[in-house]
Amino acid sequence: MSIDNANFEEAMGILSIQSHVVYGYVGNKAALYPLQSMGYDVWPVNTVQFSNHTGYKKWRGDIFSREHIRNIIKGIEELGILSKCRAILSGYMGSDEICHEVIDTVHRFKCNNSSLLYLCDPVIGSPNCYVEPEVLNFFKTNLVADIITPNQFEAEILSGIKIRDTKTLILTSQYFHNIGIKVVVITGLKLPDISDTDLHVFASDGEDSYIIKTKDYNFPIVVHGTGDLFSAIYLGSYILTKSIIKSLQISVYYTDKALCHTLEARTRELQVTEVDYRIANITTLPRFTKI
């Protein structure tokens, strides 16, 4: 599998609307470096600016208003560069107002470029919901995207379907396809009918579905940002390959490398910058199963 940046001759911009931390790697901090390394011009719009992620139980910083986000994006639009934007990526949202602003932005950008992709990581939590009820309700009633990347808990909450095996997994993906989602990616899956111990990731475009086994790292303290990293890599890979399974393989490959470095470093912060995302040839991509 060759990753050739020469294919990025025209639209290389990705608007990434996510949280930001000064210390650590979650949100835009987890997405920026990998996408830039893959050859993209990332336009980060921060929904919050915190000293560190909230897993530390104490942090400082501010949540930005819808007006603030709108003004920042309006400034980008006024530069007349929307033709350079290939995709929009969104992650954690602090309020339903910001959710609505993101959707409004997607609509405006798509009016300028109908081929623009929107990947939404509908961050809710796992294994418990930690977003505001209004944000959860927004995702339940207004989930509009080309690609979504929920974890198992989020997929179950949003679809109302408990994923117990591959059959209910397919039913869950079909629910999302039925509401207009083109590509459904679900991470952190436990599928007892396949394995009692392994985790899996899944991708479907409504016609074909695939799963890949992933390693379940046992960190002494929860490592945050893996979903943010995975989603960024998936979007960057999908733009290039147009393949749901190749993108899944590449995303699993790089995310696993970051987790491996994190385990070796004995740190709670995801080691995003220890991975070379510019590798021209990935000789050993993870195996997949078509289901």
C-alpha positions in Angstrom: 0.0 0.0 0.0 1.6 3.2 -1.1 0.7 6.6 0.3 1.6 9.1 -2.4 1.3 12.8 -1.5 1.6 13.7 -5.2 -2.1 13.0 -5.4 -2.8 16.1 -3.3 -2.3 18.6 -6.1 -5.4 20.8 -5.7 -7.5 20.9 -2.5 -5.3 20.0 0.5 -7.1 22.0 3.2 -8.9 20.3 6.1 -11.0 22.4 8.5 -10.7 20.8 11.9 -13.2 22.0 14.5 -12.3 20.4 17.9 -11.1 21.1 21.4 -7.5 22.3 22.1 -5.2 21.6 25.1 -1.9 23.3 25.8 -0.4 20.2 27.4 -1.1 16.7 25.9 -2.7 15.4 22.8 -6.5 15.4 22.4 -8.8 17.1 20.0 -6.9 19.3 17.5 -3.6 18.6 19.2 -4.1 14.9 18.3 -5.3 15.6 14.8 -3.0 18.4 13.6 0.4 16.7 13.4 -0.7 13.4 11.7 -2.7 15.3 9.0 0.1 17.8 8.4 2.6 14.9 8.2 0.3 13.3 5.6 0.6 16.4 3.4 -2.6 18.3 4.4 -2.9 22.0 5.2 -4.9 21.8 8.5 -7.1 24.8 9.5 -7.7 24.2 13.2 -10.6 26.0 14.8 -10.6 25.4 18.6 -14.0 25.0 20.4 -12.2 25.2 23.8 -8.8 26.1 25.0 -7.8 24.2 28.2 -4.5 23.8 30.0 -4.9 20.0 29.8 -7.6 17.4 29.1 -10.4 16.9 31.7 -9.2 13.4 32.6 -6.8 15.1 35.0 -9.9 16.2 37.0 -8.5 19.7 37.2 -7.9 22.1 34.4 -8.1 25.8 33.5 -9.3 27.5 30.3 -12.3 28.7 28.4 -15.1 27.3 26.3 -15.6 29.4 23.2 -19.0 30.7 22.2 -20.8 30.1 18.9 -20.2 33.7 17.9 -16.4 33.2 18.4 -16.4 30.1 16.3 -18.5 31.8 13.6 -16.3 34.8 13.5 -13.1 32.7 13.1 -14.7 30.7 10.2 -16.1 33.8 8.6 -12.6 35.2 8.5 -11.5 32.1 6.6 -14.4 32.5 4.2 -13.5 36.1 3.6 -10.1 35.1 2.4 -11.7 33.4 -0.6 -9.9 30.1 -0.1 -12.8 27.7 0.3 -11.9 26.0 -3.0 -8.8 24.7 -1.2 -10.8 23.0 1.5 -11.1 19.3 0.9 -12.9 18.2 4.1 -14.2 19.2 7.5 -13.4 17.2 10.7 -15.3 17.7 14.0 -14.9 16.2 17.4 -15.8 17.2 20.9 -18.6 19.8 21.2 -19.2 21.7 24.3 -22.7 22.9 23.5 -25.5 22.4 21.1 -24.9 25.9 19.8 -21.5 24.9 18.6 -23.0 21.7 17.1 -25.4 23.9 15.1 -22.6 26.2 14.0 -20.6 23.3 12.8 -23.5 22.0 10.7 -24.2 25.5 9.3 -20.5 25.7 8.4 -20.6 22.3 6.6 -23.6 23.4 4.6 -22.0 26.6 3.5 -18.7 24.9 2.6 -20.6 22.2 0.7 -22.4 24.8 -1.3 -19.0 26.0 -2.5 -17.7 22.5 -3.1 -20.2 19.7 -3.4 -17.5 17.0 -3.2 -16.3 18.2 0.2 -16.3 15.5 2.9 -17.5 15.9 6.4 -16.3 13.5 9.1 -18.1 13.8 12.4 -16.7 12.0 15.5 -19.9 12.2 17.7 -18.0 12.4 21.0 -20.3 11.3 23.8 -18.2 9.2 26.1 -17.3 5.7 27.1 -18.4 3.8 29.1 -20.5 6.8 30.4 -21.9 9.9 28.8 -19.9 13.0 29.7 -21.3 15.6 27.3 -24.1 17.9 28.1 -27.6 16.5 27.5 -28.2 19.1 24.8 -25.2 17.8 22.9 -26.4 14.2 23.2 -29.9 15.2 22.0 -28.3 17.1 19.0 -26.4 14.0 17.9 -29.6 11.8 18.3 -31.7 14.2 16.2 -29.3 16.0 13.8 -26.5 13.6 13.0 -25.6 14.6 9.4 -22.2 13.6 8.0 -20.5 11.7 5.2 -18.4 9.7 7.7 -18.9 9.0 11.4 -16.5 7.3 13.8 -18.3 6.6 17.1 -17.0 4.0 19.6 -19.3 1.1 20.5 -20.9 2.9 23.4 -21.6 6.0 21.3 -23.0 3.9 18.4 -25.3 2.1 20.8 -26.6 5.3 22.4 -27.2 7.0 19.1 -28.8 4.1 17.3 -30.7 2.6 20.3 -29.4 -0.8 19.4 -27.3 -2.9 21.7 -24.3 -4.4 19.9 -24.0 -8.0 21.1 -22.6 -9.7 18.0 -21.9 -9.2 14.3 -25.6 -9.4 13.5 -26.5 -6.5 15.7 -23.4 -4.6 14.6 -24.7 -4.8 11.0 -28.1 -3.6 12.1 -26.5 -0.7 13.9 -24.5 0.3 10.8 -27.7 0.0 8.7 -29.5 2.4 11.1 -26.9 5.1 10.4 -26.9 4.4 6.6 -30.7 4.8 6.7 -30.4 8.3 8.1 -27.9 9.3 5.4 -24.5 8.5 6.7 -22.3 7.1 3.8 -19.5 5.6 5.7 -19.9 4.1 9.2 -16.8 3.4 11.3 -17.2 1.9 14.8 -14.3 1.5 17.2 -13.6 -0.4 20.4 -16.0 -3.2 19.6 -16.4 -6.3 21.8 -17.9 -9.1 19.7 -18.3 -12.3 21.7 -19.3 -14.3 18.6 -15.9 -13.7 17.2 -13.7 -13.4 20.3 -14.2 -13.1 24.1 -10.9 -11.1 24.5 -10.1 -9.1 21.4 -11.3 -5.6 20.4 -12.3 -4.8 16.8 -12.9 -1.9 14.6 -15.6 -1.9 11.8 -16.3 0.0 8.6 -19.3 -0.1 6.3 -20.4 1.8 3.2 -23.8 0.2 3.1 -22.7 -2.5 0.6 -19.5 -3.9 2.1 -18.6 -4.3 5.7 -15.2 -5.2 7.3 -13.7 -5.7 10.7 -10.1 -5.7 12.0 -8.9 -7.1 15.2 -7.0 -4.6 17.4 -4.9 -4.9 20.5 -6.4 -4.1 23.8 -3.8 -2.1 25.7 -4.1 -2.3 29.5 -2.9 1.1 30.6 -2.8 1.8 34.3 -4.5 5.2 33.7 -6.9 5.9 30.8 -5.1 7.4 27.8 -7.2 10.1 26.1 -7.2 11.2 22.5 -7.1 7.8 20.7 -10.4 8.5 19.0 -9.3 11.9 17.9 -6.1 10.5 16.4 -7.9 7.6 14.7 -10.6 9.9 13.1 -8.0 12.3 11.7 -6.0 9.5 10.2 -9.1 7.9 8.8 -10.2 11.1 7.1 -6.7 11.8 5.7 -6.5 8.2 4.4 -10.0 8.1 2.9 -9.4 11.3 0.9 -6.4 9.7 -0.7 -7.6 6.1 -1.1 -11.4 6.4 -1.4 -11.4 3.0 0.2 -13.2 2.3 3.5 -11.0 -0.8 4.2 -7.6 0.6 3.2 -8.4 3.7 5.3 -9.4 1.4 8.2 -6.2 -0.6 7.9 -4.0 2.6 7.8 -5.8 4.1 10.8 -5.5 1.0 12.9 -1.8 0.7 11.9 -0.8 4.2 12.9 -3.0 4.4 16.0 -1.5 1.1 17.3 2.0 2.5 16.8 1.1 5.6 18.8 -0.4 3.4 21.6 2.7 1.2 21.6 4.9 4.2 22.0 2.7 5.5 24.8 2.9 2.2 26.7 6.7 2.1 26.3 7.0 5.7 27.6 4.9 4.8 30.6 2.9 8.0 30.3 -0.8 8.9 30.3 -0.4 11.2 27.3 -0.8 9.7 23.8 2.5 9.8 22.0 1.2 11.3 18.8 4.5 12.8 17.6 6.5 9.6 18.0 5.0 8.1 14.9 6.1 8.8 11.3 2.9 9.3 9.4 4.8 10.0 6.2 5.9 6.5 5.5 5.6 6.0 1.7 5.0 2.2 1.9 3.2 0.4 4.7 4.4 -3.1 4.2 2.4 -4.9 6.9 -1.1 -3.6 7.1 -3.4 -5.3 9.6 -5.5 -8.2 8.3 -9.3 -7.7 7.8 -12.3 -9.9 7.6 -15.2 -9.1 5.3 -18.6 -9.7 6.9 
